[in-house]
Amino acid sequence: MSNENIFDALTKRSAGDLGSPQRFRRTAGSCPGLLRRMTLQKELEGHRGCVNTVSFISSGDVLVSGSDDQQVMLWDWKTGERQLTYHSGHSGNVFQARLLPESGNVMVTLGADGRVRVGHLPQGGAAPETREIGKHRGCAHKLGIMENSPNVFLSCGEDGHICQYDLRQETPFTSMLVARDANSCRIGLNAISCNPCNSWQVAACGADPHVLVYDIRSLATPPSDRGIVEQDRGEPSVKPVRWIIPDAIKNNNGHMHMHMSSVVYSQNGEILGSYNREKVYLFAADGCRGNRAAVLNRDGEEEEGGSADDGSFEGHRNAATVKGVSFFGPSDEYVLSGSDCGHLFWWSKRDGVLQQLLKGDEHVVNCLEPHPTQPLALASSGIDNTVKKWGPTADAASFDQAAAKSVMEENAAREADDSRGPMFHISPQLLLRYLQATELTRSQQAGMAGRGELTARGFRVTETTVGMQEAEAVAEVEITINDDPGREPTLEEHRRGIRSECIIS
């Protein structure tokens, strides 16, 4: 819809031709002219560390944020005023904080300490008491929130576990599975998403180039009541009902080194997957729109993938952190991603053309949360200590294509420069453990904070953002330092670069 069509929509609405208010919202909210008016409305200040999560309650009236400072904050979305601040109870960074839908007051958090905690927000704005209901080995990254479910939800983490919780049970941790690749190696997970069109279907991604689609009815009873499993033996491994990978990545000789940082479902069951050092890909229910995808069933047999118009989105850079991706618009007309260059990228879902580019962080944009009811409203966060509030309220439409081209060219040049040598992505916790193990001085460690480069006997780690407050709040990571600098890393060491079992040579 063109900019002028907004007025056409208003005219039709006044004449009753657009039907329900919901239809008008979808029609007007999908206008490219409104997207070109996106602007930063306000920065929400209060956190003292990187903001790793932003989420709305169902009505959209309140925004929830969590940070490296271990605090959870609730904000009035309309005014931007802080309503509540409380300590999460975590001993490490808060990676996600969500209010369960239809619950009214049940807050769930997880973080770098691997713990999953739940609390009930009391009346009157008092801080809630939280309790631990589960624990991953290593970092716990994402929650899987089910549509209209005030009691049941999922979590995933670097241990490869997908865990299910039911708050109606005396022991909420009820079932689990372990994600494994085709060689039965455990896959550390970065993200999980529940299909709003199919309540039993979830998609997960992590240290593997495939999107893993599971039937959660296959989850097994956990071997312990805490979710902590010390040995691989006896863990319930469930095969995905589908493994999805774009042919463009499958046919790349180095694809087994790739991993994914984010996966999310659309309102209609489509899947977005964001690849580290690669594009964002759009998958239909049975494969990829456009650039063909290999779709394997649970027996490893290849199914026919979809083939339509362009289904990939590029120009951003996803190398430094766990980057989020999202659908955007009242009917998911756009694809939205953060970037290492500190910009937000909006593409048209239909043809993959960049529609808007805005600066959203001094370093890296990681988190993106579209408003549940207001068309084109958005919250974002990243390495900065603030939450950004966005909306289509600029005085005039604007999209500087020349500046966007320059940003994308710079991202491509940096990616090409970084591809000169063998690299792998590691978490800030793992890097800190390495720095401690090599007995670097505090001044040398401080020099690694922010965006930089470390050469460590053959490996280059680039643009890793390290918060020094994480030094004592790290996951249970075990690093072996190999004194033989001539030894080449194994394929498994490359592939497990973001996992705690990685050997740094």
C-alpha positions in Angstrom: 0.0 0.0 0.0 1.4 3.4 -0.9 1.5 6.4 1.4 -1.5 7.9 -0.2 -3.5 4.7 0.4 -3.7 5.6 4.1 -6.2 8.3 3.3 -8.0 5.9 1.0 -8.3 3.5 3.9 -9.6 6.3 6.2 -12.2 7.2 3.6 -13.3 3.6 3.1 -13.5 3.1 6.9 -15.8 6.1 7.3 -18.0 4.6 4.6 -18.0 1.2 6.3 -16.2 -0.5 3.4 -13.3 -1.8 5.5 -15.5 -3.7 7.9 -14.1 -4.4 11.4 -11.5 -2.2 13.2 -9.2 -5.2 13.0 -9.3 -5.1 9.2 -8.6 -1.4 9.1 -5.7 -1.9 11.4 -4.2 -4.5 9.2 -4.8 -2.4 6.0 -3.4 0.8 7.4 -0.6 -0.8 9.5 0.9 -2.5 6.4 1.6 0.8 4.6 5.2 1.2 3.6 4.7 4.9 4.1 4.1 4.3 7.8 7.2 2.1 8.1 9.2 5.0 6.5 8.0 7.2 9.4 9.5 4.8 12.1 11.5 6.8 14.6 13.0 6.5 18.1 10.4 7.8 20.5 12.1 7.3 23.8 15.0 5.6 25.6 14.0 3.8 28.8 16.8 4.3 31.3 17.3 2.3 34.5 19.4 -0.9 33.8 23.2 -0.9 34.6 24.1 -3.6 32.0 23.3 -4.9 28.6 19.5 -5.4 28.2 19.1 -9.0 27.0 15.3 -9.3 26.9 12.3 -7.2 26.2 8.7 -8.5 26.1 5.1 -7.2 26.3 2.2 -8.5 28.4 -0.7 -9.6 26.3 -2.5 -6.2 26.4 0.6 -4.3 25.4 0.3 -1.8 28.3 3.4 -3.0 30.1 6.9 -3.8 28.8 9.2 -6.2 30.7 13.0 -6.0 30.5 15.9 -8.0 31.9 19.6 -7.3 32.0 23.1 -8.2 32.9 22.5 -6.4 36.2 20.2 -9.3 37.1 17.3 -6.9 37.5 13.8 -7.2 36.0 12.0 -4.0 35.2 8.4 -3.3 34.3 7.6 -0.2 32.2 4.4 1.7 31.4 4.5 1.5 27.6 2.5 4.7 27.0 4.6 7.0 29.3 7.8 5.1 29.4 7.9 5.4 33.2 9.3 2.5 35.3 6.6 0.8 37.4 8.6 -1.8 39.2 12.2 -3.0 39.6 13.2 -6.2 41.4 16.1 -8.6 41.6 15.4 -11.7 39.5 17.0 -14.1 42.0 19.5 -15.2 39.3 23.3 -15.2 40.0 24.1 -14.4 36.4 22.7 -12.3 33.5 19.0 -12.4 32.9 18.5 -13.7 29.3 14.7 -13.8 29.2 11.8 -12.5 31.3 8.1 -13.1 30.3 4.7 -12.8 31.9 2.7 -15.9 31.0 -0.3 -15.1 28.8 -3.7 -15.1 30.5 -2.0 -15.5 33.9 -2.2 -11.8 35.0 0.8 -11.9 37.3 3.1 -15.0 36.7 6.6 -13.9 35.7 9.1 -16.5 34.4 12.8 -15.7 34.0 15.9 -17.6 33.0 19.6 -16.7 32.6 23.3 -17.4 32.5 23.2 -19.4 35.7 21.0 -22.0 33.8 18.2 -21.6 36.3 14.5 -21.2 35.5 12.6 -19.1 38.1 9.0 -18.1 38.5 7.4 -15.5 40.7 3.9 -14.0 41.2 3.7 -10.2 41.0 1.7 -9.0 44.0 -0.9 -6.2 44.0 0.4 -2.7 44.7 3.7 -2.8 42.9 5.7 -4.8 45.5 8.6 -7.0 44.4 7.7 -10.7 44.0 9.3 -13.6 45.7 10.8 -16.0 43.1 11.6 -19.7 43.3 13.6 -22.0 41.2 11.7 -24.7 39.3 14.4 -26.0 36.9 18.0 -25.8 35.9 20.0 -26.3 32.7 23.6 -27.2 32.6 25.2 -24.1 31.2 23.2 -21.0 30.1 19.5 -21.1 29.7 18.6 -19.0 26.7 14.9 -18.9 25.7 11.4 -19.6 26.9 8.8 -21.2 24.6 5.5 -19.5 25.4 2.3 -21.3 24.3 -0.7 -19.3 23.0 -3.3 -18.7 25.8 -1.5 -21.0 28.2 -1.1 -19.5 31.7 0.5 -22.6 33.2 2.5 -24.6 30.6 5.7 -23.3 29.0 9.1 -24.6 27.7 12.8 -23.6 28.2 15.9 -24.4 26.2 19.6 -24.1 26.9 23.2 -24.8 26.0 22.9 -28.3 27.4 20.6 -29.2 24.5 17.6 -29.8 26.7 14.0 -28.7 25.9 12.2 -28.8 29.2 8.4 -28.5 29.8 6.9 -27.0 33.0 3.3 -27.1 34.3 2.8 -24.7 37.2 -0.4 -26.7 38.2 1.8 -29.6 39.3 3.5 -29.9 42.7 6.8 -30.4 40.8 6.4 -28.1 37.8 9.2 -29.6 35.7 7.3 -32.4 34.0 9.1 -33.6 30.8 12.1 -33.0 28.6 14.0 -34.1 25.5 17.6 -33.7 24.4 18.3 -32.2 20.9 20.9 -34.2 18.9 22.2 -34.0 15.4 22.3 -36.7 12.7 25.4 -38.1 14.4 23.7 -38.3 17.8 25.9 -35.4 19.1 24.2 -33.1 21.6 23.1 -29.7 20.1 23.4 -26.7 22.3 20.2 -24.6 21.8 19.9 -20.8 21.5 16.2 -20.4 20.8 12.8 -22.1 20.8 9.4 -21.0 19.4 5.9 -22.4 19.7 3.7 -22.6 16.6 0.6 -20.5 17.2 -1.3 -22.6 14.6 -0.4 -26.0 16.1 -0.1 -26.2 19.8 2.0 -29.4 19.9 4.7 -28.1 17.4 7.9 -26.3 18.5 10.9 -25.2 16.5 14.4 -25.0 18.0 17.8 -24.0 16.8 21.4 -23.7 18.0 24.8 -25.2 17.3 23.6 -26.9 14.1 22.6 -25.6 10.6 19.2 -27.2 10.8 15.9 -25.8 12.2 14.6 -28.7 14.4 10.8 -29.1 14.5 9.6 -31.3 17.4 6.3 -32.8 18.5 6.2 -31.9 22.2 3.8 -34.7 22.8 6.9 -36.9 22.5 8.6 -35.3 25.5 9.6 -37.9 28.1 9.5 -37.8 31.9 12.7 -36.3 33.2 15.3 -38.5 35.0 15.4 -36.1 37.9 13.1 -33.6 39.5 15.5 -30.7 39.0 16.2 -30.9 35.3 19.9 -31.4 36.0 21.4 -34.4 34.2 25.0 -35.3 35.0 25.4 -38.0 32.4 24.3 -38.4 28.8 23.3 -42.0 29.5 19.6 -42.4 29.9 18.6 -39.0 28.6 15.5 -39.0 26.5 16.5 -38.1 22.9 13.5 -37.5 20.6 14.0 -37.2 16.9 12.6 -34.0 15.3 9.6 -34.5 13.0 11.4 -32.3 10.6 15.0 -31.0 10.0 15.0 -28.0 7.7 18.0 -26.4 6.0 18.2 -24.1 3.0 20.0 -25.7 0.0 22.2 -22.6 -0.2 23.6 -23.6 3.2 23.4 -27.4 2.7 25.5 -27.1 -0.4 28.1 -25.0 1.3 31.2 -27.2 2.1 31.6 -25.4 5.5 27.9 -25.6 6.5 28.6 -28.0 9.4 30.5 -25.2 11.1 27.4 -22.9 10.9 24.9 -22.4 13.7 21.7 -20.5 14.3 21.0 -17.7 16.8 17.2 -17.4 16.5 14.0 -19.0 15.2 10.5 -17.7 15.4 7.0 -18.7 14.1 4.7 -16.2 12.3 0.9 -16.0 12.9 0.4 -18.4 10.0 3.0 -21.0 11.0 5.9 -19.8 8.8 9.4 -20.0 10.3 12.2 -17.4 10.3 15.7 -18.6 11.0 18.7 -16.4 11.6 22.1 -17.9 10.8 25.4 -16.9 12.3 27.5 -15.2 9.6 24.8 -15.8 7.0 21.4 -14.6 5.9 18.0 -14.8 7.5 15.8 -17.5 5.8 12.0 -17.8 5.6 10.6 -21.3 5.8 7.0 -22.4 5.0 5.4 -25.2 6.9 7.2 -27.8 4.6 10.3 -25.9 3.7 11.8 -22.7 2.4 10.1 -20.0 0.4 12.4 -19.3 -2.5 15.9 -20.6 -2.1 15.0 -24.3 -1.8 15.3 -26.1 1.5 16.0 -29.7 2.3 13.3 -31.0 4.6 14.1 -34.3 6.3 11.5 -36.3 8.3 12.2 -38.1 11.5 13.7 -41.1 9.6 16.2 -38.9 7.8 14.4 -39.2 4.4 14.3 -36.0 2.4 10.9 -34.5 1.6 10.3 -32.0 -1.2 10.9 -28.4 -0.1 8.9 -25.3 -1.2 10.0 -23.1 -4.1 8.5 -19.6 -4.6 9.8 -16.0 -4.6 12.9 -14.9 -2.7 12.9 -16.3 0.8 16.1 -14.8 2.2 17.1 -11.5 3.7 20.6 -10.0 3.8 22.6 -6.9 4.5 22.8 -7.2 8.3 25.6 -8.9 10.2 25.2 -11.7 12.7 28.5 -12.7 14.1 29.1 -11.3 17.6 26.1 -12.2 19.8 22.9 -14.2 19.9 20.9 -12.1 17.5 17.1 -12.0 17.5 14.8 -12.0 14.4 11.1 -11.3 14.2 8.1 -10.9 11.9 6.7 -7.4 11.9 3.5 -5.7 10.9 -0.2 -6.4 11.6 -0.1 -9.4 9.3 3.6 -10.2 9.4 4.3 -8.2 6.2 7.9 -7.5 7.2 11.0 -9.3 8.5 13.0 -7.5 11.2 16.5 -8.3 12.5 19.1 -6.7 14.7 22.7 -6.4 13.6 26.3 -6.2 14.8 26.5 -2.7 13.2 23.9 -1.4 15.7 21.1 -1.0 13.2 17.6 -2.5 12.8 16.8 -3.9 9.4 13.3 -4.1 8.0 12.7 -6.1 4.8 9.6 -6.9 2.8 8.6 -10.5 3.5 7.2 -10.8 0.0 10.4 -9.9 -2.0 13.2 -9.5 0.5 13.8 -5.8 -0.4 15.1 -3.6 2.4 12.4 -1.1 3.4 13.9 0.6 6.4 17.2 0.9 8.3 17.6 2.8 11.6 20.3 3.1 14.2 19.3 1.3 17.4 22.4 0.8 19.5 25.9 2.1 19.8 27.2 -1.4 19.4 24.8 -4.3 18.7 21.0 -4.7 18.4 20.0 -8.1 19.8 16.4 -8.0 21.0 13.3 -7.1 19.0 9.7 -7.2 20.4 6.8 -5.9 18.2 3.9 -4.5 20.1 1.0 -7.0 20.3 -1.8 -4.5 19.5 -0.3 -1.3 18.1 0.6 -1.5 14.4 4.3 -0.9 13.8 5.2 -0.2 17.4 8.3 -1.8 18.7 10.7 -2.3 21.6 14.4 -3.1 21.1 17.6 -3.5 23.1 21.2 -4.6 22.8 24.6 -3.8 24.3 23.4 -0.4 25.5 21.9 -0.1 29.0 18.7 1.3 27.6 15.5 0.0 26.1 14.4 1.8 22.8 10.8 2.6 22.1 9.9 2.9 18.4 6.8 4.0 16.5 5.7 5.5 13.1 5.4 9.0 14.4 8.1 10.9 12.4 6.9 14.2 10.8 7.9 12.9 7.3 8.6 9.6 5.7 12.3 8.9 5.3 14.6 6.1 4.0 18.1 7.0 3.1 18.9 4.3 0.5 22.5 5.6 -0.1 23.2 5.4 3.7 21.6 1.9 3.8 23.8 0.7 0.9 26.9 2.0 2.7 26.0 0.2 5.9 25.4 -3.1 4.1 28.6 -2.7 2.1 30.6 -2.1 5.3 29.0 -5.2 6.9 29.9 -7.3 3.9 33.5 -6.0 4.0 33.9 -6.8 7.6 32.5 -10.3 7.1 34.9 -10.9 4.2 37.8 -9.6 6.4 36.8 -11.9 9.2 36.7 -14.9 6.9 40.4 -14.9 6.4 41.2 -17.5 9.1 39.5 -20.2 11.2 37.0 -18.7 13.6 34.2 -19.9 15.9 31.7 -18.1 18.1 32.0 -18.4 21.8 29.9 -17.0 24.7 31.2 -14.2 26.9 31.3 -16.7 29.8 33.6 -19.1 27.9 35.9 -16.3 26.8 36.2 -15.1 30.4 37.1 -18.6 31.6 39.8 -18.7 28.9 41.1 -15.3 30.0 41.2 -16.6 33.6 42.9 -19.8 32.6 45.7 -18.0 30.8 46.2 -15.8 33.8 45.8 -12.5 32.0 46.0 -9.5 34.1 42.9 -7.5 34.9 44.1 -4.7 32.7 44.5 -7.1 29.8 41.0 -8.5 30.5 39.5 -5.0 30.6 41.1 -4.4 27.1 38.9 -7.3 25.8 35.7 -5.6 27.0 33.6 -4.3 24.1 34.5 -4.9 20.5 37.9 -6.3 19.8 40.0 -9.2 18.6 41.9 -11.9 20.5 44.4 -14.2 18.8 44.7 -17.4 20.8 47.0 -20.0 19.2 45.3 -20.2 15.9 41.8 -19.0 16.7 40.5 -15.5 16.2 37.6 -14.3 18.3 36.1 -11.1 16.9 33.6 -8.6 18.2 32.8 -10.6 21.4 31.1 -8.3 23.9 32.3 -9.1 27.4 30.8 -7.6 30.6 33.4 -7.8 33.3 30.7 -8.3 35.9 30.2 -11.7 34.5 33.6 -12.9 35.8 32.1 -14.5 38.8 28.7 -15.3 37.4 29.6 -17.8 34.8 28.1 -21.1 33.9 29.7 -24.4 34.7 32.3 -24.3 32.0 35.3 -26.6 31.6 38.1 -25.5 29.3 41.2 -27.6 28.4 44.2 -25.6 27.3 46.3 -27.5 24.8 50.0 -26.6 24.8 50.5 -27.9 21.3 49.9 -24.8 19.0 50.5 -26.9 15.9 47.5 -29.1 16.5 44.6 -28.3 14.2 41.2 -28.2 15.8 38.9 -31.1 15.1 35.6 -30.7 13.2 33.7 -31.3 16.4 35.7 -28.6 18.2 34.8 -26.1 15.4 31.1 -27.2 15.6 30.8 -27.0 19.3 32.5 -23.6 19.5 29.7 -22.0 21.6 29.4 -25.0 23.9 31.2 -25.5 27.2 32.9 -28.7 26.0 34.9 -26.8 23.4 38.7 -27.3 23.6 40.7 -24.1 22.8 44.0 -24.9 21.3 
